[in-house]
Every structure is written in structure tokens, then in C-alpha cells.
Amino acid sequence: REVMNGELANAQVIVVSNREPYIHNHEADGIKLQIPASGLVSALEPVTRACGGTWIAHGSGSADQEMADSEGRIRVPPDNPGYTLRRVWISEHEQEGYYYSLANEGLWPLCHIAFVRPTFRAADWDTYRAINERFAKAVVDEATTDSPIVLVQDYHFALLPRMVRARLPKATIITFWHIPWPNSETFSIFPWKEEIVQGLLGSSIVGFHTQFHCNNFIETADRFIESRIDREHASITLSGRETFIRPYPISIEWPPAALGAQKPVAECRSAVRERLGIPAETHLAVGIERFDYTKGILDRMLAIDALLTAHPEWKGRFVFVQAAAPTRSKLPAYAALQAEAQRLAAEINDRHGINGVAPVHLVIRHHDPAEVFELFRAADVCIVSSLHDGMNLVAKEFVASRDDEQGVLALSTFAGASRELSEALMVNPYDPHSMGVAIERALTMPAAEQRERMRLMRDLIRNRNVYRWAGQMLLDASRLRKKQHVLEIA
Ligand code: G6P
């Protein structure tokens, strides 16, 4: 807010993402509001609330059109409007090519180096390009000055920065890539690699979560397009235009809004155990995320299996709850994961269930932020076992939810968050045995040690919160604008 009121006082901010922050759906009892499970949304929403301006996103809810004006605009948040959400409409057929196929069967597995082979089809690339055009046009439509600050989000819009640059040459375009960028060798299999890198270089700044991903991107540009690389200043110049490549580790708002309405931890513990039908004194581990194959959900179940095999004394005294929001379920890799998770949960429950206590509870549905926070507060351990993850905000939300300074975070070394949250118990999701040992260690960790670790992690997130993430980008934007201004005068 300070940056926006000070250095960028008269600037217009336009955010572009595929996923919208508020989805309106028709349900049996009328139109209902949904807040999607998306790391991107949970990070950007508080920031946009603070900056005002316009957020352009795909209108994906069944009642979205009714809830917007004829141009697709609606003021949000619904209970206290502070900015404009401009919904862009995409047909089902286009959604297949642009979102499901190119973005989520191509770029998503490619960038996560997941063991799902990426799929590329020329027709999907055409749709992806067409949708990037449509959003670029919406940005130009919404711009009320010739130099807005455009915040482009994620792998759905790699071509958009260059398209906007062509029409608004003076815009400050900051593109943040919320997922990893693999090394140039891996990226080289993408059939349209030159175009995608050139598209991104329409930005003034391209941001990633870690320095490592910045280096990978610079390497990719160096190898596949004709540009000038300045490693000292981490910039790439293409056709006379310089783009800076910077790390901005994303975070969450502090304190999180969802914490406000929470009951004391003791009440959350008993409410959740009662709802699950498990004894009051049961130890609880939780996993909460979208049902995505990059999150290592099967792997953590295998770790629970290993733990209960090695330590049968935990049977009946320990329960693992996996809350998983269905996501991209049309895609075979996602449908297969859900089926396999259900099979594996049944098998583990069969093997280790005792006295009516099943060790694995799989709850497949959307959970709103208040429910997620209640689960976090009810847990003894939170398991984040991503096979590969840009940052992972679940880890940070768990820590933020524990104002009692108790609870243990078991965190994959392959999540960007592990670079910052070094007091978590680090796990290798590819090794169920050692992950099982770590979960056991978490379950038996003395309260004093839990407190010490929690305090350090809470201090870090309090300081490096999402306002700092956005503030840093906006400060860098402001510096570039001043530089541009000086050059213009000269
Ligand atoms: C990740 C991506 C986001 C995306 C979110 C939810 O965090 O980086 O771009 O919004 O997952 O996925 P979905 O496909 O449902 O938007």
C-alpha cells in the first residue's frame, strides 16, 4: 500500500491470471460464491485488494455471466468491493485446447519434471495463442493510461507480455511464473520454445520463486534465441529491449484473513476429531491440497504405511487426513491419481485398521479457507510432500495458522518453501521409509522443540509476507519507470 500511495501514486495496476479469485456457481439453493483452491489466488487476492485496479481472469463459474455486467466486469470482494474483476469468456472447446491441453498436459508436467509425459499438439498451441491474444486485448481495453503496470500471472500467459508490449510499448509488464522453470535440456523438448521465451521477454521483469529457476530461464534463452545476456545484472536483451530476470519468493498475507474467525486450538482439535468419528486423544497428521500428481499424495500414504508397519504401536492412535480438492479431473493423469489414491487408502486401512480406527481418511472435495485453517489447527503434523513445487503456500499457511506455536511441518526438500522454512522436518517423498521415520519423529517431538521451530518459521513468514513479495516487485517496477522517464527526458 505504501509503494502504491507513494512512488506509484498515479499508476494503474492490471493483474492477469487464468484463475479468477471469486467464482459464482448455480447450486440447488441459489447462486453460491466459491474461493478456488489456488496458491496463485491466495497470494494475489490480498495484494490486489491493497492495490485496487483491475484483475482480468477467465470467468469459469456457471453463474459468472449473470453476476457481471455486459463487459464481464464485477466489483469484488463481494462483501467489501475494492477492485474490478473483469471476466474473460472462453468456450468449452477453447478451454480444452488452451487450459486442459497446452497449459496442463504440456507446460505443467514439463516444468514440474513430473513423471507424466508432457503432451503437445499443434492445434492446442494455436488455441493457447488465440486465448493469449484475447486476454492481451482485454488488458489494452482496460488500460486507462499508456503506461499501466501489468502483473501477468503464470504459465497460461507466456505469449501475452509480447502482445501487450506491441500495443502499449510504455507499459511496465511484470510476469510472475508461479511454477518451476526446468533446465534448458528439459525445456528443449517443448516444440515452440523460441516463441514462448520471446513472448515472456515482452515483459519488463520476469519473476520466479528461486534464483535457481531464474538461472534455468537465462540458460534457456541463451541456448535457444538470439539475445544478449548480461549475467551480472541478470538481464536478457532482445531486439534492443532489456528484460530483468529476478527471484521473488511468494508468500501469504500476515496474519491470514482465514485465521480471524478461528476458535481456540483445543476447540478445533475436538471439533475435527468428533467430525471424523475418531477418539479424542488420537494423533492427527494432515495433508491439504489440490488433487495433483505433483503433490506426492500417494508417496505420503506409502510413508504412513511404512510407519505403521515399523511401529504397529501407533495403530488406532494415529490418523492421517488427506483433504484433496478435485482439480483438472478431465485429464487422464488426474483421474488415474484419484482412483489410485482411493485404492491405496483402502489397502492401507485394510492392513492397519484396528478397533474401528482407519488410519487414512481421504476427503475428496473443496474445502473453504475456514475449514482448511480449522484442520491445520487440529493437527499435530502437516505433511507437504511435493515431488516438485515452485513454492508451496500450504506449508506457509500451516505455520501461519498455528498461533499456539505447536505442530510440526514435514516438508519436501523439492518444494521451493524448503529454501526458507529450514526449521521444518525435511523429507524426501521418493523414499517412503525415511519419510515414515520423519513422521514418527514429528509425532513424538517435545512441545518445547515444536515451539522453537514454529517461532522461527513464523518470524520468517511474518517478515517475508505476500505484501513484501508484491512490494518488492512494485518497487522494482517503479525504479524501471523512473529510469525510462529519465531516458525520455534525455
Ligand atoms: C497452481 C498454478 C496456478 C493455478 C493453481 C490452481 O498454483 O500455479 O496457476 O491457478 O495451481 O490450479 P487451477 O488449474 O485450478 O487454476
Residues whose N, C-alpha, C, O or C-beta is under 5 A from the ligand:
A	BS01	G6P	R19 A37 S38 G39 L40 D154 H178
